[in-house]
């Protein structure tokens, strides 16, 4: 698993103490079997993070060099994981050395996208599409390029892991059960709709229910938010064609969000969203709410109160089951290291080494998350995943109540795993009768390490019914 470190054939007469330390690491790494090497690499990463946190930059830089020499984006799961964390630690180290690392970060993003051969396209604009705008200093071409790469990785992630599909299935079932048979119109507000892959199964379920109950199918309207107007329009066109094939009345309304600032979103949401009389509203937040969390939860609570004011029939959420919002860097680092170790192990166990989809997901999707959690700090940090208990507390304190997940929803989730993801590593768990948790159970772990990574999904309602969907930690 570990490649040999290059050593020079010409030795100096007087060896530098730091070189002796490096040589000690090199000799220790050689000859270790894969499990032992994985454990040792984890310890080295933690040691490196501690050196960075203590501002011992020269020692951290030497250790980063050793870790980098024993990592690769094309190796086994440990080498790939170390590669991503070394990049993130290098970014953090760079930011401590220099007042501004903007150019370095842009170079990392651009290089990452180019490495995976993601085609970049320009986006169109429209004056008729509602836009929620906030100021940003990031150049538009960087946003466009990164957005395109992430959109492509999202589709791959949806195919090769059960986490997103599980979240969509659980949320859809919660929406279907919350909407009464005979409802004339349904409006779904979907935050960050991406390609809209969640909604065709719900459309099929609504059409089938109409046939079985002899009630006409409801009008379905979806307001989808996103950061790329061209992708939003194409998503709406695809959903419209699919709805027409089922005989469903359908409308799509794109809502362009130029930033995830929760205060701005909350202020303009009610004016940007048009609801019909007697229309049942469902609010869908799959892998979205964690982006609105800052160093405190005030902005998120403002957002939730605005959602509550819309009086939705049901609110569905799905989030990573992890604590990546720890205020202390080392606590956040160790949590992230264990979390992504399990993710990379699950990808290695279910996909071949030469899988292009695996490479893109590891480098762009999860690599971006690791870069944010480890390399960013303060207001620049966006990947602030929380445990399901935290989401439940925040939603309850904002006026929402849990909606129990039905036995049928459980059977559907089990069927999804059995048919599409038969690996023994993926498992399902129910928490408090209202959270579904799909997770990857790790093998050969240390006693101090978590047994799994998970995503959680659930549903909530405004003092009436609330559905929350949770996916296994990835």
Secondary structure, 3 states (H helix, E strand, C coil): CCCCCCCCCCCCCCCCHHHHHHHHHHHHHCCCCHHHHHHHHHHHHHHHHHHHHCCCHHHHHHHHHHHHHCCCCCCCHHHHHHHHHHHHHHHHHHHHHCCCCHHHHHHHHHHHHHHCCCCCCCCCCCCCCEEECCCCCCCHHHHHHHHHHHHHHHHHHHHHCCHHHHHHHHHHHHHHHHCCCCCCEEEEEECCCCCCCCHHHHHHHHHHHHHHHCCCCCEEEEEEEECCHHHHHHHHHHHHHHHHHHCCCEEEEEEEECCCCHHHHHHHHHHHCCCCCCCEEEEEEECCHHHHCCCCCHHHHHHHHHHHHCCCCEEEEEEEECCCCCCCHHHHHHHHHHHHHHHHHHHHHHCCCCCHHHHHHHHHHHHHHHHHHHHCCHHHCCCCCCCHHHHHHHHHHCCEEECCCCHHHHHHHHHHHHHHCCCCCEEEEEECCCEEEEEEECCCCCCCCCCEEEEEEEEEEECCCEEEEEEECC
